[in-house]
Amino acid sequence: MQAIEEPFVTAVKEALGDRFTPTMEVIYRKIIKFILTTLTTGFLYYDLDDGTDDSRRSSMISPTSSIVSARN
């Protein structure tokens, strides 16, 4: 993920210029990690969706499970 995170943060920093702050860097790093985790999880779910064994799916954590549990 680091290979994508650094260029992403650099691009945001260059695009925002003087408006880019250390706090924004933390936020954008969290955003890109969330996006990459969600994409990775989606690809893993897709890979598991071969119709042969749904028991493997239950052992995986949904990318939104922490969001749902935080709302409850």
PyMOL Python script that loads the backbone (N, CA, C, O; Angstrom):
from pymol import cmd

cmd.read_pdbstr("""\
ATOM      1  N   MET A   1       0.814  -1.195   0.000  1.00  0.00           N
ATOM      2  CA  MET A   1       0.000   0.000   0.000  1.00  0.00           C
ATOM      3  C   MET A   1       0.858   1.259   0.000  1.00  0.00           C
ATOM      4  O   MET A   1       0.451   2.296  -0.525  1.00  0.00           O
ATOM      5  N   GLN A   2       2.030   1.166   0.583  1.00  0.00           N
ATOM      6  CA  GLN A   2       2.928   2.314   0.671  1.00  0.00           C
ATOM      7  C   GLN A   2       3.285   2.847  -0.713  1.00  0.00           C
ATOM      8  O   GLN A   2       3.476   4.049  -0.893  1.00  0.00           O
ATOM      9  N   ALA A   3       3.372   1.944  -1.688  1.00  0.00           N
ATOM     10  CA  ALA A   3       3.736   2.347  -3.046  1.00  0.00           C
ATOM     11  C   ALA A   3       2.687   3.273  -3.658  1.00  0.00           C
ATOM     12  O   ALA A   3       3.008   4.062  -4.546  1.00  0.00           O
ATOM     13  N   ILE A   4       1.469   3.190  -3.208  1.00  0.00           N
ATOM     14  CA  ILE A   4       0.398   4.051  -3.708  1.00  0.00           C
ATOM     15  C   ILE A   4       0.170   5.232  -2.775  1.00  0.00           C
ATOM     16  O   ILE A   4      -0.154   6.331  -3.226  1.00  0.00           O
ATOM     17  N   GLU A   5       0.337   5.007  -1.482  1.00  0.00           N
ATOM     18  CA  GLU A   5       0.068   6.050  -0.486  1.00  0.00           C
ATOM     19  C   GLU A   5       0.934   7.292  -0.685  1.00  0.00           C
ATOM     20  O   GLU A   5       0.420   8.411  -0.693  1.00  0.00           O
ATOM     21  N   GLU A   6       2.230   7.103  -0.845  1.00  0.00           N
ATOM     22  CA  GLU A   6       3.137   8.253  -0.965  1.00  0.00           C
ATOM     23  C   GLU A   6       2.843   9.112  -2.197  1.00  0.00           C
ATOM     24  O   GLU A   6       2.735  10.331  -2.067  1.00  0.00           O
ATOM     25  N   PRO A   7       2.710   8.516  -3.395  1.00  0.00           N
ATOM     26  CA  PRO A   7       2.383   9.355  -4.563  1.00  0.00           C
ATOM     27  C   PRO A   7       1.033  10.060  -4.418  1.00  0.00           C
ATOM     28  O   PRO A   7       0.869  11.188  -4.884  1.00  0.00           O
ATOM     29  N   PHE A   8       0.069   9.401  -3.774  1.00  0.00           N
ATOM     30  CA  PHE A   8      -1.241  10.019  -3.562  1.00  0.00           C
ATOM     31  C   PHE A   8      -1.107  11.260  -2.686  1.00  0.00           C
ATOM     32  O   PHE A   8      -1.618  12.326  -3.031  1.00  0.00           O
ATOM     33  N   VAL A   9      -0.417  11.121  -1.548  1.00  0.00           N
ATOM     34  CA  VAL A   9      -0.250  12.248  -0.631  1.00  0.00           C
ATOM     35  C   VAL A   9       0.553  13.362  -1.308  1.00  0.00           C
ATOM     36  O   VAL A   9       0.240  14.540  -1.137  1.00  0.00           O
ATOM     37  N   THR A  10       1.565  13.003  -2.061  1.00  0.00           N
ATOM     38  CA  THR A  10       2.360  14.007  -2.783  1.00  0.00           C
ATOM     39  C   THR A  10       1.499  14.763  -3.792  1.00  0.00           C
ATOM     40  O   THR A  10       1.611  15.983  -3.914  1.00  0.00           O
ATOM     41  N   ALA A  11       0.650  14.052  -4.506  1.00  0.00           N
ATOM     42  CA  ALA A  11      -0.232  14.691  -5.487  1.00  0.00           C
ATOM     43  C   ALA A  11      -1.208  15.649  -4.811  1.00  0.00           C
ATOM     44  O   ALA A  11      -1.445  16.750  -5.309  1.00  0.00           O
ATOM     45  N   VAL A  12      -1.771  15.235  -3.684  1.00  0.00           N
ATOM     46  CA  VAL A  12      -2.695  16.101  -2.948  1.00  0.00           C
ATOM     47  C   VAL A  12      -1.953  17.337  -2.441  1.00  0.00           C
ATOM     48  O   VAL A  12      -2.454  18.457  -2.528  1.00  0.00           O
ATOM     49  N   LYS A  13      -0.755  17.114  -1.912  1.00  0.00           N
ATOM     50  CA  LYS A  13       0.063  18.222  -1.399  1.00  0.00           C
ATOM     51  C   LYS A  13       0.363  19.233  -2.502  1.00  0.00           C
ATOM     52  O   LYS A  13       0.252  20.439  -2.283  1.00  0.00           O
ATOM     53  N   GLU A  14       0.739  18.754  -3.675  1.00  0.00           N
ATOM     54  CA  GLU A  14       1.029  19.651  -4.800  1.00  0.00           C
ATOM     55  C   GLU A  14      -0.226  20.364  -5.286  1.00  0.00           C
ATOM     56  O   GLU A  14      -0.173  21.536  -5.659  1.00  0.00           O
ATOM     57  N   ALA A  15      -1.346  19.662  -5.281  1.00  0.00           N
ATOM     58  CA  ALA A  15      -2.598  20.262  -5.752  1.00  0.00           C
ATOM     59  C   ALA A  15      -3.094  21.348  -4.797  1.00  0.00           C
ATOM     60  O   ALA A  15      -3.629  22.366  -5.236  1.00  0.00           O
ATOM     61  N   LEU A  16      -2.916  21.131  -3.492  1.00  0.00           N
ATOM     62  CA  LEU A  16      -3.420  22.092  -2.511  1.00  0.00           C
ATOM     63  C   LEU A  16      -2.424  23.201  -2.178  1.00  0.00           C
ATOM     64  O   LEU A  16      -2.811  24.266  -1.697  1.00  0.00           O
ATOM     65  N   GLY A  17      -1.164  22.952  -2.433  1.00  0.00           N
ATOM     66  CA  GLY A  17      -0.157  23.982  -2.184  1.00  0.00           C
ATOM     67  C   GLY A  17      -0.118  24.433  -0.737  1.00  0.00           C
ATOM     68  O   GLY A  17       0.009  23.612   0.171  1.00  0.00           O
ATOM     69  N   ASP A  18      -0.228  25.746  -0.519  1.00  0.00           N
ATOM     70  CA  ASP A  18      -0.159  26.321   0.832  1.00  0.00           C
ATOM     71  C   ASP A  18      -1.310  25.895   1.736  1.00  0.00           C
ATOM     72  O   ASP A  18      -1.209  25.993   2.959  1.00  0.00           O
ATOM     73  N   ARG A  19      -2.381  25.432   1.152  1.00  0.00           N
ATOM     74  CA  ARG A  19      -3.542  25.019   1.961  1.00  0.00           C
ATOM     75  C   ARG A  19      -3.350  23.642   2.596  1.00  0.00           C
ATOM     76  O   ARG A  19      -4.131  23.241   3.458  1.00  0.00           O
ATOM     77  N   PHE A  20      -2.314  22.920   2.172  1.00  0.00           N
ATOM     78  CA  PHE A  20      -2.034  21.583   2.710  1.00  0.00           C
ATOM     79  C   PHE A  20      -1.366  21.719   4.072  1.00  0.00           C
ATOM     80  O   PHE A  20      -0.346  22.395   4.206  1.00  0.00           O
ATOM     81  N   THR A  21      -1.947  21.074   5.084  1.00  0.00           N
ATOM     82  CA  THR A  21      -1.422  21.153   6.451  1.00  0.00           C
ATOM     83  C   THR A  21      -1.043  19.761   6.943  1.00  0.00           C
ATOM     84  O   THR A  21      -1.441  18.762   6.343  1.00  0.00           O
ATOM     85  N   PRO A  22      -0.272  19.686   8.037  1.00  0.00           N
ATOM     86  CA  PRO A  22       0.055  18.368   8.609  1.00  0.00           C
ATOM     87  C   PRO A  22      -1.191  17.569   9.001  1.00  0.00           C
ATOM     88  O   PRO A  22      -1.212  16.345   8.869  1.00  0.00           O
ATOM     89  N   THR A  23      -2.218  18.256   9.479  1.00  0.00           N
ATOM     90  CA  THR A  23      -3.468  17.570   9.827  1.00  0.00           C
ATOM     91  C   THR A  23      -4.117  16.969   8.586  1.00  0.00           C
ATOM     92  O   THR A  23      -4.641  15.855   8.625  1.00  0.00           O
ATOM     93  N   MET A  24      -4.078  17.706   7.499  1.00  0.00           N
ATOM     94  CA  MET A  24      -4.644  17.190   6.248  1.00  0.00           C
ATOM     95  C   MET A  24      -3.862  15.986   5.762  1.00  0.00           C
ATOM     96  O   MET A  24      -4.439  15.061   5.190  1.00  0.00           O
ATOM     97  N   GLU A  25      -2.552  15.984   5.982  1.00  0.00           N
ATOM     98  CA  GLU A  25      -1.750  14.827   5.581  1.00  0.00           C
ATOM     99  C   GLU A  25      -2.206  13.574   6.312  1.00  0.00           C
ATOM    100  O   GLU A  25      -2.336  12.510   5.706  1.00  0.00           O
ATOM    101  N   VAL A  26      -2.446  13.695   7.604  1.00  0.00           N
ATOM    102  CA  VAL A  26      -2.930  12.553   8.392  1.00  0.00           C
ATOM    103  C   VAL A  26      -4.272  12.076   7.846  1.00  0.00           C
ATOM    104  O   VAL A  26      -4.498  10.876   7.689  1.00  0.00           O
ATOM    105  N   ILE A  27      -5.147  13.015   7.564  1.00  0.00           N
ATOM    106  CA  ILE A  27      -6.483  12.675   7.065  1.00  0.00           C
ATOM    107  C   ILE A  27      -6.389  11.982   5.706  1.00  0.00           C
ATOM    108  O   ILE A  27      -7.029  10.953   5.490  1.00  0.00           O
ATOM    109  N   TYR A  28      -5.600  12.536   4.796  1.00  0.00           N
ATOM    110  CA  TYR A  28      -5.492  11.936   3.464  1.00  0.00           C
ATOM    111  C   TYR A  28      -4.808  10.570   3.502  1.00  0.00           C
ATOM    112  O   TYR A  28      -5.134   9.695   2.700  1.00  0.00           O
ATOM    113  N   ARG A  29      -3.872  10.380   4.418  1.00  0.00           N
ATOM    114  CA  ARG A  29      -3.265   9.046   4.560  1.00  0.00           C
ATOM    115  C   ARG A  29      -4.310   8.032   5.026  1.00  0.00           C
ATOM    116  O   ARG A  29      -4.334   6.896   4.552  1.00  0.00           O
ATOM    117  N   LYS A  30      -5.166   8.445   5.952  1.00  0.00           N
ATOM    118  CA  LYS A  30      -6.233   7.540   6.410  1.00  0.00           C
ATOM    119  C   LYS A  30      -7.221   7.254   5.291  1.00  0.00           C
ATOM    120  O   LYS A  30      -7.696   6.129   5.143  1.00  0.00           O
ATOM    121  N   ILE A  31      -7.528   8.281   4.501  1.00  0.00           N
ATOM    122  CA  ILE A  31      -8.462   8.100   3.386  1.00  0.00           C
ATOM    123  C   ILE A  31      -7.921   7.096   2.381  1.00  0.00           C
ATOM    124  O   ILE A  31      -8.634   6.176   1.982  1.00  0.00           O
ATOM    125  N   ILE A  32      -6.660   7.262   1.964  1.00  0.00           N
ATOM    126  CA  ILE A  32      -6.109   6.353   0.954  1.00  0.00           C
ATOM    127  C   ILE A  32      -5.981   4.938   1.507  1.00  0.00           C
ATOM    128  O   ILE A  32      -6.165   3.972   0.766  1.00  0.00           O
ATOM    129  N   LYS A  33      -5.671   4.798   2.786  1.00  0.00           N
ATOM    130  CA  LYS A  33      -5.610   3.454   3.382  1.00  0.00           C
ATOM    131  C   LYS A  33      -6.987   2.809   3.377  1.00  0.00           C
ATOM    132  O   LYS A  33      -7.112   1.618   3.092  1.00  0.00           O
ATOM    133  N   PHE A  34      -8.032   3.591   3.694  1.00  0.00           N
ATOM    134  CA  PHE A  34      -9.388   3.065   3.673  1.00  0.00           C
ATOM    135  C   PHE A  34      -9.771   2.628   2.254  1.00  0.00           C
ATOM    136  O   PHE A  34     -10.329   1.548   2.057  1.00  0.00           O
ATOM    137  N   ILE A  35      -9.468   3.474   1.279  1.00  0.00           N
ATOM    138  CA  ILE A  35      -9.799   3.157  -0.108  1.00  0.00           C
ATOM    139  C   ILE A  35      -9.077   1.886  -0.556  1.00  0.00           C
ATOM    140  O   ILE A  35      -9.687   1.000  -1.155  1.00  0.00           O
ATOM    141  N   LEU A  36      -7.788   1.801  -0.265  1.00  0.00           N
ATOM    142  CA  LEU A  36      -7.016   0.627  -0.686  1.00  0.00           C
ATOM    143  C   LEU A  36      -7.482  -0.642   0.022  1.00  0.00           C
ATOM    144  O   LEU A  36      -7.546  -1.710  -0.588  1.00  0.00           O
ATOM    145  N   THR A  37      -7.805  -0.523   1.306  1.00  0.00           N
ATOM    146  CA  THR A  37      -8.318  -1.678   2.054  1.00  0.00           C
ATOM    147  C   THR A  37      -9.651  -2.140   1.480  1.00  0.00           C
ATOM    148  O   THR A  37      -9.893  -3.338   1.334  1.00  0.00           O
ATOM    149  N   THR A  38     -10.517  -1.174   1.154  1.00  0.00           N
ATOM    150  CA  THR A  38     -11.818  -1.509   0.585  1.00  0.00           C
ATOM    151  C   THR A  38     -11.662  -2.178  -0.780  1.00  0.00           C
ATOM    152  O   THR A  38     -12.339  -3.164  -1.071  1.00  0.00           O
ATOM    153  N   LEU A  39     -10.779  -1.646  -1.609  1.00  0.00           N
ATOM    154  CA  LEU A  39     -10.534  -2.266  -2.922  1.00  0.00           C
ATOM    155  C   LEU A  39      -9.959  -3.672  -2.778  1.00  0.00           C
ATOM    156  O   LEU A  39     -10.385  -4.598  -3.468  1.00  0.00           O
ATOM    157  N   THR A  40      -8.993  -3.823  -1.879  1.00  0.00           N
ATOM    158  CA  THR A  40      -8.381  -5.136  -1.663  1.00  0.00           C
ATOM    159  C   THR A  40      -9.412  -6.141  -1.173  1.00  0.00           C
ATOM    160  O   THR A  40      -9.462  -7.275  -1.652  1.00  0.00           O
ATOM    161  N   THR A  41     -10.230  -5.723  -0.222  1.00  0.00           N
ATOM    162  CA  THR A  41     -11.271  -6.611   0.302  1.00  0.00           C
ATOM    163  C   THR A  41     -12.252  -6.984  -0.800  1.00  0.00           C
ATOM    164  O   THR A  41     -12.680  -8.135  -0.893  1.00  0.00           O
ATOM    165  N   GLY A  42     -12.607  -6.015  -1.633  1.00  0.00           N
ATOM    166  CA  GLY A  42     -13.514  -6.290  -2.749  1.00  0.00           C
ATOM    167  C   GLY A  42     -12.942  -7.320  -3.710  1.00  0.00           C
ATOM    168  O   GLY A  42     -13.650  -8.219  -4.164  1.00  0.00           O
ATOM    169  N   PHE A  43     -11.663  -7.186  -4.016  1.00  0.00           N
ATOM    170  CA  PHE A  43     -11.026  -8.161  -4.900  1.00  0.00           C
ATOM    171  C   PHE A  43     -10.987  -9.540  -4.248  1.00  0.00           C
ATOM    172  O   PHE A  43     -11.174 -10.551  -4.924  1.00  0.00           O
ATOM    173  N   LEU A  44     -10.746  -9.584  -2.942  1.00  0.00           N
ATOM    174  CA  LEU A  44     -10.736 -10.870  -2.248  1.00  0.00           C
ATOM    175  C   LEU A  44     -12.120 -11.501  -2.255  1.00  0.00           C
ATOM    176  O   LEU A  44     -12.246 -12.706  -2.472  1.00  0.00           O
ATOM    177  N   TYR A  45     -13.158 -10.707  -2.021  1.00  0.00           N
ATOM    178  CA  TYR A  45     -14.519 -11.230  -2.079  1.00  0.00           C
ATOM    179  C   TYR A  45     -14.840 -11.731  -3.474  1.00  0.00           C
ATOM    180  O   TYR A  45     -15.448 -12.789  -3.635  1.00  0.00           O
ATOM    181  N   TYR A  46     -14.435 -10.983  -4.471  1.00  0.00           N
ATOM    182  CA  TYR A  46     -14.681 -11.399  -5.850  1.00  0.00           C
ATOM    183  C   TYR A  46     -13.984 -12.720  -6.136  1.00  0.00           C
ATOM    184  O   TYR A  46     -14.553 -13.609  -6.769  1.00  0.00           O
ATOM    185  N   ASP A  47     -12.751 -12.840  -5.667  1.00  0.00           N
ATOM    186  CA  ASP A  47     -11.989 -14.069  -5.873  1.00  0.00           C
ATOM    187  C   ASP A  47     -12.666 -15.252  -5.187  1.00  0.00           C
ATOM    188  O   ASP A  47     -12.629 -16.371  -5.698  1.00  0.00           O
ATOM    189  N   LEU A  48     -13.281 -15.010  -4.036  1.00  0.00           N
ATOM    190  CA  LEU A  48     -13.950 -16.084  -3.304  1.00  0.00           C
ATOM    191  C   LEU A  48     -15.306 -16.433  -3.904  1.00  0.00           C
ATOM    192  O   LEU A  48     -15.863 -17.490  -3.607  1.00  0.00           O
ATOM    193  N   ASP A  49     -15.831 -15.566  -4.734  1.00  0.00           N
ATOM    194  CA  ASP A  49     -17.163 -15.774  -5.291  1.00  0.00           C
ATOM    195  C   ASP A  49     -17.112 -16.706  -6.500  1.00  0.00           C
ATOM    196  O   ASP A  49     -17.536 -16.352  -7.600  1.00  0.00           O
ATOM    197  N   ASP A  50     -16.583 -17.906  -6.266  1.00  0.00           N
ATOM    198  CA  ASP A  50     -16.511 -18.895  -7.339  1.00  0.00           C
ATOM    199  C   ASP A  50     -17.575 -19.973  -7.175  1.00  0.00           C
ATOM    200  O   ASP A  50     -17.634 -20.919  -7.961  1.00  0.00           O
ATOM    201  N   GLY A  51     -18.419 -19.829  -6.146  1.00  0.00           N
ATOM    202  CA  GLY A  51     -19.530 -20.740  -5.957  1.00  0.00           C
ATOM    203  C   GLY A  51     -19.168 -22.070  -5.335  1.00  0.00           C
ATOM    204  O   GLY A  51     -20.022 -22.954  -5.265  1.00  0.00           O
ATOM    205  N   THR A  52     -17.935 -22.253  -4.880  1.00  0.00           N
ATOM    206  CA  THR A  52     -17.545 -23.556  -4.371  1.00  0.00           C
ATOM    207  C   THR A  52     -17.591 -23.651  -2.849  1.00  0.00           C
ATOM    208  O   THR A  52     -17.942 -24.702  -2.313  1.00  0.00           O
ATOM    209  N   ASP A  53     -17.242 -22.571  -2.140  1.00  0.00           N
ATOM    210  CA  ASP A  53     -17.160 -22.675  -0.689  1.00  0.00           C
ATOM    211  C   ASP A  53     -17.437 -21.323  -0.041  1.00  0.00           C
ATOM    212  O   ASP A  53     -16.543 -20.481   0.056  1.00  0.00           O
ATOM    213  N   ASP A  54     -18.668 -21.117   0.397  1.00  0.00           N
ATOM    214  CA  ASP A  54     -19.028 -19.851   1.020  1.00  0.00           C
ATOM    215  C   ASP A  54     -18.561 -19.756   2.467  1.00  0.00           C
ATOM    216  O   ASP A  54     -18.671 -18.685   3.064  1.00  0.00           O
ATOM    217  N   SER A  55     -18.047 -20.829   3.051  1.00  0.00           N
ATOM    218  CA  SER A  55     -17.600 -20.779   4.447  1.00  0.00           C
ATOM    219  C   SER A  55     -16.382 -19.880   4.607  1.00  0.00           C
ATOM    220  O   SER A  55     -16.172 -19.310   5.678  1.00  0.00           O
ATOM    221  N   ARG A  56     -15.580 -19.745   3.561  1.00  0.00           N
ATOM    222  CA  ARG A  56     -14.400 -18.870   3.641  1.00  0.00           C
ATOM    223  C   ARG A  56     -14.819 -17.414   3.760  1.00  0.00           C
ATOM    224  O   ARG A  56     -14.125 -16.620   4.395  1.00  0.00           O
ATOM    225  N   ARG A  57     -15.932 -17.057   3.164  1.00  0.00           N
ATOM    226  CA  ARG A  57     -16.400 -15.682   3.171  1.00  0.00           C
ATOM    227  C   ARG A  57     -16.697 -15.192   4.588  1.00  0.00           C
ATOM    228  O   ARG A  57     -16.445 -14.027   4.899  1.00  0.00           O
ATOM    229  N   SER A  58     -17.223 -16.047   5.440  1.00  0.00           N
ATOM    230  CA  SER A  58     -17.592 -15.624   6.789  1.00  0.00           C
ATOM    231  C   SER A  58     -16.379 -15.319   7.652  1.00  0.00           C
ATOM    232  O   SER A  58     -16.506 -14.631   8.665  1.00  0.00           O
ATOM    233  N   SER A  59     -15.213 -15.812   7.278  1.00  0.00           N
ATOM    234  CA  SER A  59     -14.023 -15.545   8.068  1.00  0.00           C
ATOM    235  C   SER A  59     -13.380 -14.208   7.721  1.00  0.00           C
ATOM    236  O   SER A  59     -12.456 -13.764   8.401  1.00  0.00           O
ATOM    237  N   MET A  60     -13.871 -13.569   6.664  1.00  0.00           N
ATOM    238  CA  MET A  60     -13.319 -12.285   6.259  1.00  0.00           C
ATOM    239  C   MET A  60     -14.090 -11.150   6.916  1.00  0.00           C
ATOM    240  O   MET A  60     -15.285 -11.280   7.184  1.00  0.00           O
ATOM    241  N   ILE A  61     -13.421 -10.058   7.172  1.00  0.00           N
ATOM    242  CA  ILE A  61     -14.052  -8.898   7.785  1.00  0.00           C
ATOM    243  C   ILE A  61     -14.523  -7.973   6.679  1.00  0.00           C
ATOM    244  O   ILE A  61     -13.774  -7.651   5.757  1.00  0.00           O
ATOM    245  N   SER A  62     -15.763  -7.555   6.783  1.00  0.00           N
ATOM    246  CA  SER A  62     -16.312  -6.626   5.816  1.00  0.00           C
ATOM    247  C   SER A  62     -15.654  -5.265   5.977  1.00  0.00           C
ATOM    248  O   SER A  62     -15.396  -4.851   7.108  1.00  0.00           O
ATOM    249  N   PRO A  63     -15.370  -4.547   4.882  1.00  0.00           N
ATOM    250  CA  PRO A  63     -14.724  -3.239   4.996  1.00  0.00           C
ATOM    251  C   PRO A  63     -15.597  -2.224   5.720  1.00  0.00           C
ATOM    252  O   PRO A  63     -15.086  -1.216   6.209  1.00  0.00           O
ATOM    253  N   THR A  64     -16.898  -2.468   5.799  1.00  0.00           N
ATOM    254  CA  THR A  64     -17.786  -1.522   6.479  1.00  0.00           C
ATOM    255  C   THR A  64     -18.208  -2.012   7.853  1.00  0.00           C
ATOM    256  O   THR A  64     -19.012  -1.347   8.508  1.00  0.00           O
ATOM    257  N   SER A  65     -17.706  -3.135   8.313  1.00  0.00           N
ATOM    258  CA  SER A  65     -18.147  -3.685   9.594  1.00  0.00           C
ATOM    259  C   SER A  65     -17.831  -2.749  10.751  1.00  0.00           C
ATOM    260  O   SER A  65     -18.628  -2.642  11.684  1.00  0.00           O
ATOM    261  N   SER A  66     -16.694  -2.073  10.715  1.00  0.00           N
ATOM    262  CA  SER A  66     -16.375  -1.143  11.802  1.00  0.00           C
ATOM    263  C   SER A  66     -17.270   0.074  11.760  1.00  0.00           C
ATOM    264  O   SER A  66     -17.587   0.644  12.804  1.00  0.00           O
ATOM    265  N   ILE A  67     -17.688   0.487  10.564  1.00  0.00           N
ATOM    266  CA  ILE A  67     -18.594   1.642  10.445  1.00  0.00           C
ATOM    267  C   ILE A  67     -19.963   1.275  10.998  1.00  0.00           C
ATOM    268  O   ILE A  67     -20.570   2.046  11.741  1.00  0.00           O
ATOM    269  N   VAL A  68     -20.443   0.095  10.632  1.00  0.00           N
ATOM    270  CA  VAL A  68     -21.748  -0.347  11.100  1.00  0.00           C
ATOM    271  C   VAL A  68     -21.744  -0.501  12.608  1.00  0.00           C
ATOM    272  O   VAL A  68     -22.684  -0.058  13.269  1.00  0.00           O
ATOM    273  N   SER A  69     -20.715  -1.116  13.173  1.00  0.00           N
ATOM    274  CA  SER A  69     -20.674  -1.317  14.618  1.00  0.00           C
ATOM    275  C   SER A  69     -20.519   0.006  15.355  1.00  0.00           C
ATOM    276  O   SER A  69     -20.960   0.117  16.499  1.00  0.00           O
ATOM    277  N   ALA A  70     -19.913   1.002  14.745  1.00  0.00           N
ATOM    278  CA  ALA A  70     -19.740   2.298  15.395  1.00  0.00           C
ATOM    279  C   ALA A  70     -21.066   3.043  15.469  1.00  0.00           C
ATOM    280  O   ALA A  70     -21.274   3.866  16.360  1.00  0.00           O
ATOM    281  N   ARG A  71     -21.955   2.753  14.537  1.00  0.00           N
ATOM    282  CA  ARG A  71     -23.271   3.417  14.529  1.00  0.00           C
ATOM    283  C   ARG A  71     -24.199   2.829  15.579  1.00  0.00           C
ATOM    284  O   ARG A  71     -25.103   3.515  16.055  1.00  0.00           O
ATOM    285  N   ASN A  72     -23.993   1.575  15.947  1.00  0.00           N
ATOM    286  CA  ASN A  72     -24.897   0.885  16.882  1.00  0.00           C
ATOM    287  C   ASN A  72     -24.568   1.181  18.303  1.00  0.00           C
ATOM    288  O   ASN A  72     -25.234   0.679  19.208  1.00  0.00           O
TER     289      ASN A  72
END
""", "prot")
cmd.dss("prot")
cmd.show_as("cartoon", "prot")
cmd.util.cbc("prot")
cmd.orient("prot")
